[in-house]
Amino acid sequence: SHLKKVLNGEKKNTESSPISPHKLLQQLALLDLHSEPPVHTSEVTHERKLKKVGEQAGSNEGGLYQDEETGQEMYVKFYENMDQGRMENLANHIYRKLGIAAPESEILTVDRREAFASKIIDGHHRLSPEDLADDDSVKAGLVVDAFLANWDVVGLFFDNIEEGADGRKYRIDNGGVFTFRA
């Protein structure tokens, strides 16, 4: 199936809009959930030289960091239980592979500490609750939100979905997925 090939990295999702909820449910039902996961989230990729440039914005220790080599800004979280960071990373990968906007993220080492980091979305800004409720791409992600058990998809203050400069609506804080709560 198209979805299985996308999840296994055999094919890129070239669809400009998310998969329809009906089609997504059909494709999810066909997945072999007992096979090797397509995204390896347990490995720390590498040590990065990051400089802290902004304060913590949520409930987890962390803040805004900048990669000293590339200039890329990233939001870094030091979870008490790094399994939560691994699950957030996995959720971001699943969202993106299904055509739903989410930041690129990784598990890395910062100052000899394992951390979760997500790239900052270019030109990002918050949307009003009304804009979120009226947006078809936000609605189209509902099935995946439910599949991932994303308890905090919109955020307490409607701050977990932001619009990027490209006009896409990004689910930016996906730490409340699977068995974890935000």
C-alpha positions in Angstrom: 0.0 0.0 0.0 1.0 3.6 -0.5 1.1 4.4 3.2 3.1 1.3 4.1 5.7 2.3 1.5 5.8 5.9 2.8 6.2 4.7 6.4 9.0 2.3 5.5 10.9 5.0 3.6 10.4 3.2 0.2 8.4 6.1 -1.2 8.0 9.8 -0.3 4.5 11.2 0.4 4.2 13.6 -2.6 0.6 14.5 -1.8 0.3 18.2 -1.1 -2.6 17.7 1.3 -3.0 15.1 4.1 -4.5 11.7 3.3 -8.3 11.8 3.7 -9.5 10.4 7.1 -11.3 7.5 5.3 -8.3 6.5 3.2 -6.0 6.9 6.3 -8.2 4.5 8.3 -8.1 2.0 5.5 -4.3 2.3 5.2 -3.7 2.1 9.0 -5.8 -1.1 9.1 -3.4 -2.7 6.6 -0.2 -1.9 8.5 1.8 -4.7 10.0 2.2 -3.2 13.4 4.3 -6.2 14.6 7.1 -5.5 12.1 10.2 -3.5 12.7 9.3 0.2 13.2 10.3 2.4 10.3 11.7 5.1 12.5 14.5 4.2 14.9 14.0 6.6 17.9 16.1 4.9 20.6 19.5 6.0 19.2 21.1 9.2 20.1 22.3 10.6 16.8 25.2 12.7 17.9 26.6 15.5 20.1 25.6 18.9 18.8 27.2 22.2 19.7 24.2 24.2 20.6 24.1 27.6 22.3 21.1 28.5 24.4 19.4 31.7 23.0 16.0 31.6 24.6 14.2 30.4 27.8 12.0 27.5 28.5 8.5 27.9 27.0 6.7 24.8 28.4 6.7 22.5 31.4 9.8 20.6 30.5 13.3 21.8 31.2 14.8 23.2 28.0 14.7 26.2 25.8 15.5 27.8 22.4 18.9 26.8 21.2 20.9 27.6 18.1 23.3 25.2 16.3 26.7 26.9 16.3 27.6 25.3 12.9 24.5 25.8 10.9 22.7 28.6 12.6 19.5 26.5 12.8 17.3 27.3 15.7 15.8 24.4 17.7 13.6 24.0 20.7 15.3 21.5 23.0 13.6 19.5 25.8 15.4 17.6 28.6 12.6 15.2 29.6 12.8 13.5 33.0 11.8 10.3 31.1 13.5 10.3 27.7 11.0 7.7 26.4 8.6 10.7 26.2 11.1 12.5 24.0 11.5 9.4 21.8 7.7 9.1 21.5 7.4 12.8 20.5 10.1 12.3 17.9 8.3 9.2 16.6 5.0 11.1 16.5 6.6 13.9 14.5 8.0 11.4 12.0 4.6 9.7 11.6 2.8 13.0 11.1 5.2 14.1 8.4 5.2 10.8 6.6 1.4 11.0 6.5 1.5 14.4 5.0 0.6 16.3 8.2 2.9 19.2 9.0 5.1 18.7 12.1 8.7 19.9 12.8 11.7 17.8 11.9 13.1 16.5 15.2 15.7 14.2 16.6 17.2 12.8 19.8 20.6 14.2 20.4 23.2 15.0 23.1 23.5 18.5 24.4 26.1 19.2 27.0 26.5 15.5 27.6 22.7 15.1 28.3 20.3 13.2 26.1 17.6 15.6 24.7 14.8 15.9 22.3 15.1 18.7 19.7 12.8 20.0 17.0 13.6 22.6 14.4 11.9 25.9 14.6 9.4 26.4 11.8 10.2 29.4 9.5 7.9 32.3 10.0 5.7 30.6 12.5 2.9 32.3 14.3 -0.1 31.3 16.4 -3.6 31.0 15.1 -6.8 32.0 16.9 -9.1 29.1 18.1 -11.6 30.1 15.4 -8.9 29.8 12.7 -7.9 26.4 14.0 -11.5 25.2 14.1 -12.1 26.4 10.5 -9.0 25.0 8.9 -9.4 21.9 6.8 -5.8 20.7 7.2 -6.2 20.8 11.0 -9.4 18.8 10.8 -7.8 16.3 8.3 -5.2 15.4 11.0 -7.9 14.3 13.5 -7.6 10.6 12.7 -3.8 10.6 13.1 -4.2 12.7 16.4 -6.5 10.0 17.7 -4.3 7.1 16.4 -1.3 8.7 18.3 -3.4 9.5 21.3 -2.2 13.1 21.1 -3.9 14.4 24.2 -2.6 17.9 23.8 -2.8 18.5 20.1 -4.1 22.0 20.2 -2.5 23.0 23.6 -4.0 24.5 26.7 -3.8 28.0 25.2 -4.2 26.9 21.5 -0.5 27.2 21.1 0.5 23.7 19.8 -0.5 24.2 16.2 1.1 27.1 14.4 1.1 28.4 10.9 4.5 28.4 9.1 5.6 30.9 6.4 4.6 28.2 3.9 1.0 28.5 5.0 0.9 24.9 6.5 -0.4 24.3 10.0 2.3 22.6 12.1 1.6 20.4 15.1 4.6 21.7 17.1 4.5 20.1 20.6 3.7 16.4 20.4 5.0 15.2 23.8 1.5 14.2 25.0 1.3 11.1 22.7 0.7 7.4 23.2 1.0 6.8 27.0 2.4 10.2 27.9 0.5 13.3 29.0 1.7 16.8 28.4 
